Amino acid sequence: MTEGIDTATTDAYLRRLGMERPVRPTTDALRELHLRHLRTVPFENLSVHLGEEIVLEEKRLLDKVVEARRGGFCYELNGAFGALLTALGYDVTLLAARVHAGGGRLGIPYDHLALRVRTEDGGDWLADVGFGSHFHLPLAREERGEQRDPAGVFRVAEADADAAGVRGGHDAAGAADLDVLRDGRLVYRLETRPRVLADFTAGAWWHSTSPHSHFPRSLVCSRVTEDGGRITLSGRRLTRTAPDGTRQERGTGSDAEVLAIYRDEFGITLDAVPAVRGGGTGG
């Protein structure tokens, strides 16, 4: 899936994650990479409101995540992470998903990008560092029972076999779509057909511009904390969520305080506080 990351970029990416280069592309190394990514590289949509172009090309994604030390949303985070994993010797496939929108409805085609990752020791995993609040560790793609994770109980099920309120589907080769559920609720429906980054261009454009997408209507920056909780800055409201789900929320004051939170909590240095384009509140 990758044009190939040079050694210097790979090493710089790993330094951002606080990791040494894995000796081999094993399952244990994948789990550590996945968790460190969630703790270090925030899920954020600041580019949408800063007027920054989102380009789904590998070099542009790596420049943003590695050189600029920013985060992004699913296409950017999983696109960059997939490139890193490939450079480390993993077998990576990009997969498209449609997020469950409630009422038996699914989102647009190419609504979300996730990763299928095969490891040297025979593992077949679903990795996803670009969904915000989601599983902390990769899910076993072929496992159909419950999979316990710090973020909840997850399950991967064939779409036709699950009564989640949305009819199942198949790809052109007849393989069933997969449903990913969290605590019994459908999160998204995953296709099994391999994709490339360019396939997601229309989805990224829609999520960046459409009034029907929540990204142009709100500001978010969020990451997993060391204790397994989460810290989120939504506009000017800061929320700390403990591992047991309890939340502490507070408003922020001056622009200087907001910029300090971006810098100190998320590693993002900005010249000015982002504001929701189009007049939204941003939280």
C-alpha positions as CSV (number, residue, x, y, z in Angstrom):
1,M,0.0,0.0,0.0
2,T,3.0,2.3,0.3
3,E,5.4,4.0,-2.0
4,G,8.0,3.3,0.7
5,I,9.1,5.5,3.7
6,D,12.8,6.2,3.9
7,T,14.7,5.1,7.0
8,A,15.0,8.6,8.4
9,T,11.2,9.2,8.3
10,T,10.5,5.8,9.8
11,D,12.9,6.5,12.7
12,A,11.4,10.0,13.2
13,Y,7.9,8.5,13.3
14,L,9.0,5.9,15.9
15,R,10.7,8.7,18.0
16,R,7.4,10.5,18.0
17,L,5.7,7.3,19.4
18,G,8.6,6.9,21.9
19,M,9.5,3.5,20.5
20,E,12.6,1.6,19.3
21,R,12.3,0.0,15.9
22,P,10.8,-3.5,16.4
23,V,13.1,-6.3,15.5
24,R,10.4,-8.1,13.6
25,P,6.8,-7.4,12.6
26,T,5.1,-9.4,15.4
27,T,1.7,-9.2,17.0
28,D,3.2,-7.9,20.3
29,A,5.0,-5.1,18.5
30,L,1.8,-4.2,16.6
31,R,-0.1,-3.9,19.8
32,E,2.5,-1.6,21.3
33,L,2.7,0.6,18.2
34,H,-1.1,0.8,18.1
35,L,-1.5,1.9,21.7
36,R,1.4,4.3,21.6
37,H,-0.1,5.9,18.5
38,L,-3.4,6.5,20.2
39,R,-1.6,8.1,23.2
40,T,0.8,10.3,21.2
41,V,-0.9,11.3,17.9
42,P,-4.2,13.0,18.5
43,F,-7.4,12.6,16.6
44,E,-8.2,16.1,15.5
45,N,-10.0,18.0,12.8
46,L,-8.1,21.3,13.1
47,S,-7.1,21.4,9.4
48,V,-10.8,21.7,8.5
49,H,-11.0,25.0,10.4
50,L,-7.5,26.3,9.7
51,G,-8.1,26.3,6.0
52,E,-5.4,23.6,5.5
53,E,-5.8,21.4,2.5
54,I,-6.2,17.7,3.3
55,V,-4.3,15.7,0.6
56,L,-4.4,11.9,0.7
57,E,-0.9,11.3,-0.5
58,E,1.5,9.4,1.6
59,K,4.3,12.0,1.7
60,R,1.8,14.7,2.7
61,L,0.4,12.6,5.5
62,L,3.8,11.8,6.8
63,D,4.9,15.4,6.6
64,K,1.9,16.3,8.7
65,V,2.1,13.6,11.4
66,V,5.9,13.2,11.6
67,E,7.4,16.6,10.6
68,A,4.7,19.0,11.7
69,R,3.8,16.7,14.7
70,R,0.1,17.1,14.1
71,G,-2.8,14.6,14.3
72,G,-5.7,14.3,11.9
73,F,-8.8,12.3,11.3
74,C,-9.2,8.7,10.0
75,Y,-7.9,9.0,6.5
76,E,-4.8,10.8,7.7
77,L,-4.0,8.8,10.8
78,N,-4.6,5.4,9.5
79,G,-3.0,6.3,6.2
80,A,0.2,7.4,7.9
81,F,0.1,4.5,10.4
82,G,-0.4,2.0,7.6
83,A,2.6,3.4,5.8
84,L,4.7,3.1,9.0
85,L,3.6,-0.5,9.5
86,T,4.4,-1.4,5.9
87,A,7.9,0.1,6.3
88,L,8.3,-2.1,9.4
89,G,7.5,-5.2,7.5
90,Y,3.8,-5.7,8.2
91,D,1.4,-6.8,5.4
92,V,-1.2,-3.9,5.4
93,T,-4.4,-3.5,3.5
94,L,-6.6,-0.4,3.5
95,L,-10.3,-1.1,4.1
96,A,-13.3,1.2,3.7
97,A,-16.1,1.3,6.3
98,R,-19.4,3.1,6.7
99,V,-20.1,4.4,10.2
100,H,-23.5,3.5,11.8
101,A,-25.6,6.7,11.9
102,G,-28.5,5.3,13.9
103,G,-32.0,4.3,12.8
104,G,-30.7,1.5,10.6
105,R,-28.6,4.0,8.5
106,L,-25.0,3.9,7.4
107,G,-22.8,6.8,6.5
108,I,-21.5,7.6,3.0
109,P,-19.3,5.2,1.0
110,Y,-15.6,5.6,2.1
111,D,-16.9,7.2,5.3
112,H,-14.0,5.7,7.3
113,L,-10.6,4.1,6.6
114,A,-9.3,1.2,8.7
115,L,-6.5,-1.2,8.4
116,R,-6.1,-5.0,8.0
117,V,-2.7,-6.0,9.3
118,R,-1.1,-9.4,9.0
119,T,1.9,-10.1,11.3
120,E,4.9,-12.4,10.9
121,D,3.6,-14.7,13.6
122,G,0.4,-15.5,11.8
123,G,-1.9,-12.8,13.2
124,D,-4.7,-11.2,11.2
125,W,-5.8,-8.0,12.8
126,L,-8.1,-5.0,12.5
127,A,-6.1,-1.9,13.4
128,D,-7.7,1.6,13.7
129,V,-5.9,4.6,15.2
130,G,-8.2,7.1,13.5
131,F,-11.7,6.8,15.0
132,G,-11.4,8.8,18.2
133,S,-12.8,6.8,21.1
134,H,-12.5,3.2,20.0
135,F,-10.5,0.1,20.8
136,H,-7.0,0.6,22.2
137,L,-5.5,-2.6,20.9
138,P,-6.0,-4.3,17.5
139,L,-8.9,-6.7,17.2
140,A,-8.5,-10.2,15.9
141,R,-10.2,-10.0,12.5
142,E,-11.2,-13.6,12.3
143,E,-12.4,-13.9,15.9
144,R,-16.3,-13.9,16.1
145,G,-16.6,-13.9,19.9
146,E,-16.3,-11.0,22.4
147,Q,-12.9,-9.3,22.5
148,R,-12.3,-7.4,25.7
149,D,-10.4,-4.1,25.5
150,P,-9.7,-1.2,27.8
151,A,-12.3,0.8,25.9
152,G,-15.0,-1.9,26.1
153,V,-16.2,-5.2,24.8
154,F,-15.8,-5.5,21.0
155,R,-16.9,-8.0,18.5
156,V,-16.3,-8.6,14.7
157,A,-19.3,-10.3,13.0
158,E,-20.3,-11.1,9.5
159,A,-22.9,-8.5,8.6
160,D,-25.5,-10.9,7.4
161,A,-25.3,-12.8,10.7
162,D,-25.9,-9.8,13.0
163,A,-29.2,-8.2,13.9
164,A,-27.8,-4.7,14.1
165,G,-30.7,-3.0,12.2
166,V,-28.8,-2.6,8.9
167,R,-28.9,-5.2,6.1
168,G,-25.7,-7.0,5.4
169,G,-23.7,-6.7,2.2
170,H,-21.0,-8.5,0.1
171,D,-18.1,-7.4,-2.0
172,A,-17.8,-8.2,-5.7
173,A,-16.1,-11.6,-4.9
174,G,-19.0,-12.6,-2.6
175,A,-17.2,-12.0,0.7
176,A,-19.5,-10.7,3.5
177,D,-19.0,-7.3,5.0
178,L,-18.0,-7.2,8.6
179,D,-19.7,-5.4,11.4
180,V,-17.6,-4.0,14.3
181,L,-19.6,-3.7,17.5
182,R,-18.7,-2.1,20.8
183,D,-20.7,-3.1,23.9
184,G,-23.3,-4.7,21.6
185,R,-23.8,-1.6,19.4
186,L,-22.8,-1.3,15.8
187,V,-19.9,1.1,15.3
188,Y,-19.2,0.6,11.6
189,R,-19.6,-1.8,8.7
190,L,-16.3,-2.8,7.2
191,E,-15.8,-3.9,3.6
192,T,-13.3,-6.6,2.8
193,R,-12.2,-5.4,-0.6
194,P,-8.6,-3.8,-0.6
195,R,-8.5,-0.1,-1.3
196,V,-5.9,2.5,-2.0
197,L,-5.6,6.0,-0.4
198,A,-6.9,7.8,-3.5
199,D,-10.2,5.9,-3.2
200,F,-11.0,7.9,0.0
201,T,-10.5,11.4,-1.6
202,A,-14.3,12.0,-2.0
203,G,-15.0,10.9,1.5
204,A,-12.3,13.2,2.9
205,W,-13.7,16.1,0.9
206,W,-17.2,15.4,2.1
207,H,-16.2,15.3,5.7
208,S,-14.2,18.5,5.3
209,T,-16.9,20.5,3.6
210,S,-20.4,19.1,3.9
211,P,-22.8,20.7,6.4
212,H,-24.1,17.1,7.0
213,S,-20.7,16.1,8.4
214,H,-20.0,16.9,12.0
215,F,-16.4,17.8,11.3
216,P,-17.1,21.3,9.7
217,R,-19.5,22.0,12.6
218,S,-17.2,21.4,15.5
219,L,-13.6,21.4,16.7
220,V,-12.1,18.4,18.4
221,C,-8.6,17.3,19.5
222,S,-8.4,14.1,21.5
223,R,-6.1,11.3,22.6
224,V,-5.8,8.3,24.9
225,T,-4.0,9.1,28.2
226,E,-1.4,6.9,29.9
227,D,-3.9,5.5,32.4
228,G,-6.2,4.4,29.7
229,G,-8.6,7.3,29.9
230,R,-9.0,10.1,27.4
231,I,-8.4,13.9,27.2
232,T,-10.5,15.9,24.7
233,L,-10.5,19.6,23.8
234,S,-13.8,20.4,22.1
235,G,-13.5,24.0,21.0
236,R,-12.9,25.7,24.4
237,R,-14.2,22.9,26.6
238,L,-11.7,20.5,28.1
239,T,-12.9,17.0,29.1
240,R,-10.9,14.4,31.0
241,T,-12.4,10.9,31.0
242,A,-11.2,8.4,33.5
243,P,-10.8,4.6,32.6
244,D,-14.0,3.9,34.5
245,G,-15.9,6.4,32.3
246,T,-16.3,9.2,34.8
247,R,-15.8,12.7,33.3
248,Q,-14.5,16.0,34.5
249,E,-15.3,19.0,32.3
250,R,-14.4,22.6,32.4
251,G,-14.3,25.6,30.2
252,T,-11.1,27.4,29.3
253,G,-10.4,31.1,29.5
254,S,-7.9,33.1,27.5
255,D,-6.5,32.2,24.1
256,A,-3.2,31.7,25.8
257,E,-4.6,29.0,28.0
258,V,-6.2,27.2,25.0
259,L,-2.9,27.4,23.0
260,A,-1.1,26.0,26.1
261,I,-3.5,23.0,26.3
262,Y,-2.9,22.2,22.6
263,R,0.9,22.4,23.2
264,D,1.2,20.7,26.5
265,E,-1.6,18.0,26.3
266,F,-1.5,17.3,22.6
267,G,2.0,18.4,21.4
268,I,0.5,20.8,18.8
269,T,1.9,24.3,18.5
270,L,-0.4,26.8,16.9
271,D,-0.1,30.5,16.2
272,A,-3.8,31.3,17.0
273,V,-6.8,29.5,18.5
274,P,-8.8,27.7,15.8
275,A,-12.4,28.8,15.3
276,V,-15.2,26.9,13.7
277,R,-15.6,28.0,10.1
278,G,-19.2,29.0,9.3
279,G,-20.1,30.3,12.8
280,G,-20.5,27.1,14.8
281,T,-19.7,27.1,18.5
282,G,-16.9,24.5,18.5
283,G,-18.0,23.1,21.8
